[in-house]
Amino acid sequence: MRRSQATDARKKDTREKIELGGLIAKAGLRYEKRALLLGLLIDASHRIKGNDAERARLTAIGAEAFGRDGE
């Protein structure tokens, strides 16, 4: 039973990573260097902490991008 739970957890983790990679591609950043991508994400993380307006602005941008593709 433990092996099944570990397998399920691994599958879930893998699926989440694939989805996150898809977001990078959707944003048009597929061919950027990994260090740049990580820097962008760290910077965004710092900017949205305690900044509801920035969080809302970025959420609206993402929602619009999803809406264009019907997702």
C-alpha positions in Angstrom: 0.0 0.0 0.0 2.8 2.4 0.8 4.3 1.9 -2.6 1.0 2.8 -4.2 0.9 6.0 -2.2 4.5 6.9 -3.1 3.7 6.2 -6.8 0.6 8.3 -6.7 2.5 11.2 -5.1 5.3 10.9 -7.7 2.8 11.0 -10.5 1.1 14.0 -9.0 4.4 15.8 -8.6 5.4 15.0 -12.2 2.0 16.2 -13.5 2.4 19.5 -11.7 5.9 20.0 -13.1 4.7 19.3 -16.6 1.9 21.9 -16.2 4.3 24.5 -14.8 6.6 23.9 -17.8 3.5 24.5 -20.1 3.0 27.8 -18.4 6.6 28.8 -19.3 6.0 27.8 -22.9 2.6 29.6 -23.0 4.3 32.8 -21.8 6.7 32.7 -24.7 9.7 31.9 -22.6 10.5 28.4 -23.8 13.9 29.2 -25.1 15.1 31.5 -22.3 17.9 30.4 -20.0 16.9 28.7 -16.8 18.7 31.2 -14.7 16.7 34.0 -16.3 13.4 32.1 -15.7 14.2 31.5 -12.1 15.2 35.2 -11.6 11.9 36.3 -13.1 10.0 34.0 -10.8 11.9 35.1 -7.7 11.5 38.7 -8.6 7.7 38.2 -9.1 7.4 36.4 -5.9 9.0 39.3 -4.0 6.8 41.9 -5.8 3.5 40.2 -5.0 4.2 39.6 -1.3 2.0 42.0 0.5 1.1 43.8 -2.7 -2.5 43.0 -3.5 -2.6 45.5 -6.4 0.4 43.8 -8.2 -1.0 40.4 -7.5 -4.3 41.5 -9.1 -2.6 43.1 -12.1 -0.6 40.0 -12.8 -3.6 37.7 -12.3 -5.6 39.7 -14.8 -2.8 39.4 -17.4 -2.7 35.6 -16.9 -6.5 35.3 -17.0 -6.6 37.2 -20.2 -3.9 35.0 -21.7 -5.9 31.9 -20.8 -9.0 33.4 -22.2 -7.5 34.0 -25.6 -6.9 30.2 -25.9 -10.2 29.2 -24.4 -8.6 27.5 -21.4 
